[in-house]
Amino acid sequence: MPATKGSRVKVGYIGKLKDGTVFDRSDENKPIEFILGEGKLIPGFEKAIEGMDIGSRKVIDIEPAQAYGQRDETLIRKFSKTILPENFKPEKGMIVKLFLPKGNSVPAKIIGITETEIVVDLNHPLAGQILTFELHVVEVVNN
């Protein structure tokens, strides 16, 4: 019975960058479980699962538009160090949480530090990347 929108599916996967670097994988004994079409995963991943059946395997490439989008250089921002907690020591490469006015937070990577400012990148770390996934459908339950 193939996976369709609304199906509850369990999928094992390995996610790789074009150079072969593994950036994510499901636990060998615990595949991810989700409802196909709910939009909780990147669109290209969900689209690839649609039509697959239990035991199916495939390798797919997902373009940035169907993953985390293209890099957006307007998401490089500078902030005064005065906003940092008193004993906080920023380091290049560090991921920090920036709190938004409505209380939500977003991760940001520190990419530069001066005497008075920190420079952060608000792009998703995988933005602009073509992602390769090895997929294995473990379970499909259709309603």
N, C-alpha and C positions, 0 to 999 in steps of 0.2 A: 504494500500500500504506500504510494509515493507521498512525500511531504507536500502539503498545500497550505495556503494561508489559514491560520487558526490551528494548525497541527502543533502538538507538543512534541518537540524533538530533543534527542540527546545526541550530541556530536563531539567526537574527539577531533582535535586539530593541532597542527603545528603552524605557526605564523613565522614567515621568514622575510627578510629584506632581499633585494636583488643580489646582494653580495653573499647571500647564504646565511647571514647572521640570524639566529633564532631570536625573535623579540617577544614571543609568547607561545604558550602551549597549554593544552588542557592537561590535567592530572591524568596519568595513564589509567588509573582505576576509577576516575570520576569525570566523565565527559560533561561539557556544559549542557544545561537544559534550558530551553526557552520556548516561547510560543512564536511560531513563524508569522511574521507580519506585524508584530507589535512595535517594531522599530527600536528594540533595546540594543541591537547590534548594528554594526555598520551595514549600510544598504547592500553592498556587494557581497558580503558574507551571507546575508539572508537570501538574496537572489540566487546564489550558488546552491543553497540547500534545497530550494524549491524544486520539486520533481524527483529528488533523490529518494531512495528507498532504504530500508534496513540493510546494512551490510555494504551499501554503496560507498565507493571511494572515488575521490577526484582531486586533482591539483589545479588550482585556479590562480590567476593573477588579477588583482583588484587595483584599478587605477585610482589615483587620489580623489577624483570626483565622487567615487562610490565608497570611499574610505574616510579619511580625515581631512579631505580638501587640500587645496594648494596652500603653500606657505603664504602668509600675508605680512609683508614687512611693516604695515601700519600697526601690527601687534607687538612691535618692539617699543617698549616704553621706558622712560626715565622717571625715577622717583627720588625725592630727597631722602637722605639717610635718616632724617629726623622722624620719619614714620616708623622706623624700626624699633623693636623693643630694646630697652636700655642695655642689656648684656648680650644682645645678639651680635654675632660676628659673621657677616655675610662672606661667602666664598663663591668664586666663579664655578658654575656647574651645579650649584645647589638648587634644589626645587623648594620653593616657598609657596605658601598659600596667601593669596591676596583676597581680602574681604571686600565685597561689594556693598554699596549703600543699603541694599535690601536684605543684607545678612548672608547672602550666598557667598561662596568662595570659589576661586579658580586657581589652578596650579600655574606657577610661572617659574621659568628657569633663569637664574641669574647668569647673564652673559658678560657683564662688565661692572667694574666697581671703580669709582673715583673717590677723591677726598670727601665730596659732598653728596654724591648720587650713587644709586645702583641702577643698572640697566637690565631689564628683564624681557624675556621672550614669552609671550602669551600663546604662541602657536602650540598646537598639540605636537608632541615629540615625533609623531609619525606623519605629520602634514607634509604633503609634497612627495611622499614615498609611494612607489608601486609595491604592494604587498602580495606575497605568494602564500597561499594556504594549502596545506595538505589536509583534506577533510575525510572523515569516516563517520557515516551515520550509524549510530548504535541502536536508536529506537525512534519509532514514529507512532504517535497515537493521534488519530483523526477523530474529530467530534462528529 
